[in-house]
Amino acid sequence: MLDTPQKLPYHARMSNYFELLGLTPSFALNVKVLEQAYFTAQRATHPDRFIGKGEAERVAAVTRSQLVNDAYDTLKNPLTRAEHLLELQNIHALSDDAVVPPAILAEMMELRERIFDNGDNGAALAGVVNEIKTLAAANEKELTQAFDVADYKHATYETIRLQYLGKAMEEAHMLIYRLKAAHG
């Protein structure tokens, strides 16, 4: 566990993407509800609705529409959603100077070794991919629980872990792609 979540000073107020889309801030987000909120907000802010208006209104519409797109893209992805929830608390878990807990580094080192040790065996590599999927699903449950009880220390830890699980998954998929290309 982390001793203290990384907190950095804010230089500007960030947008609360949940508020922007009219949603309650929560890690456990129903994707269909998110999509409905996005489409509703996009209809209201789309620049095409401001044709014939003054330049300032058109520019503001483009800005609002882009912000709605950013909100949707951020909230639909579990990692960026967790990061956003933490940032709303002034916690920057994934900043360049954030300290990665040694337990996560050790776990990921072991996982990456298994990925590369099985890099020439498609079936074994698929097994590692399934393991990563299982770990990520459990991680998302941990994140849901941590955010539900406002345990930001644990949420920070699990957000960093989710980021590293994603990187491990990318590496495994790259090796699978290379195997398929080699045996094409």
N, C-alpha and C positions, 0 to 999 in steps of 0.2 A: 504494500500500500504506500501511497504517497504521504509524506509528512504534512505538506501543505499544498493545496492546489496553486498553480502558477497564476498570479494576479499581476496584471500590467495596467498602467494608467490609461484611461481613455482620452484620446485627443478630440474625439467628436462623438456625438450620440449616434449609435448605430440603429438601424431600423429593426423593429421587432417584426419578423416575418409572420409570426402567428397573428399578431394584431392586424397587420396589413391584410391578411386573408380572412379575418374574422374568426379565427380559431383559438381555442384554449391551448396555451403552451403545454405540451406533453410530448414525451418521447413516443408513447404508444399512440400512434396516429393512424386513423383509418384512411387508407389510400383513396378510397372512393370519395370520402368526405373532403379530403384534400383536393382532389381533382374538381369536385363541384365548386368548392370555394375559389379555386384558381380560375375556372371558366367564368364564374360570376364576376370576379374582380377584373378579369381580362376584358370582358364585355364592357364594363363600366369605364375602363381606362384606355381602351384601344385607340391609337392615334387616328384611325379612320373616322371615328366619331367627332373629330375636331377639325375636319376639313372645312374650310371656309371661315374658321375662327382666326383670331390674331396669332401672330408668330409666337408670342409668349405663351399662349394657351397650347399651341401645337407642341412646342418644345417641352412644356410641363407634362403634356400627355405622353410624349415619348419617354420621358424620364419615369413617370409613374408606371407606364406599361413595362418598361425594362425592370423596374423594381419588383413588380408582380411576377415577372418571369424568373428573376433571381430568387424570390421567395419560394416559388414552386420548386425550382431546381434544388434549392437547399433543403427544403423540408421533405422531399420525396426520397432522399438518400439518408439511410440511418446514420452514417458517419457524420455528414454535414449537419443533419438535424441535431445530433448530440452536441456537436461543436457549437452550433448556434445557441442551443439551450444554455450551455456553459458560458458562452460569451455574453448572454443576457445577464449573467451573474458576475461579469468582469473577470471571468476565468478563461484563459487562453491556453487550453490544454495542448493544442497542436502547433503552437508558435515555434519558430525556428530555435528559440533558446529554451524551450521546455525540456525538463529533465525526464528521461524515460526511465521508469522504475527497473531496477536490475532483474526482477522476477519476469517482467515482460521480455526483456532482452534474452534471458536464458531460455524461456519457453520458445521464442521465435527462432533462436539459434538452433535448437533441437528440431523444430519443425522444418526449417530450411534445409538442415542436413538430410532429413528424411526425403524431402522433395528432390534434392539433387542426387542422393544415393539411389533413388528410384527413377531417375530421369530417362533411363533407357527401357523402362518396363511400364508400358501403358496401363496394364491392369493394376499394378502396385501404385502408380501415380494417381489413377482414378480413386483408389482407396484413400490416399492422402487428401485428395480434393474433397471427398466425402467427409473426412475427419475435420477439415477446415470449415466446411459448411455447418457441421454439428457444433463446432466451437463457436462459430459466429452466431448461430441461433441462440445458444446458451448465453453468449455475451450480450445479445440484444435483450434477453430476459433480465439479465443483471442490470443493464442500463435502465430498463423500464422501472424496475424496483427502486434503483438508486434515485432516479428523478422523481418518482412518486413520493418518496419520503424526504426529498431535498437533501440527499446525502451527496453533496457535490464533490467531496473528496473521492468517494468510490466511483461516482460518475466520470470523474476526470481519469481515473485509472482505467476504467473500462472503455472509455473513448479512445485513449491511447492504444489500448490492446486491440480494439476494433480496427484502428488504422493499420496496425501491423498485421493483423489477420488478412486484411484486404491486400496488402502487399504480398503476403505469402501466397494468396490465391492467384494473384496476377503472375507470379513466378511459376506456379504449377501449371497454369493455363498456357504460358509461353512454352514450357517444355512439352506439353501435350501437342501444341501446334507444331513444334519442331519435329516431334515424332511422326505425326501425320504427314508432314511435308516430306520427311525422309523416306517414308514407306509408301508414299502417295499413290 
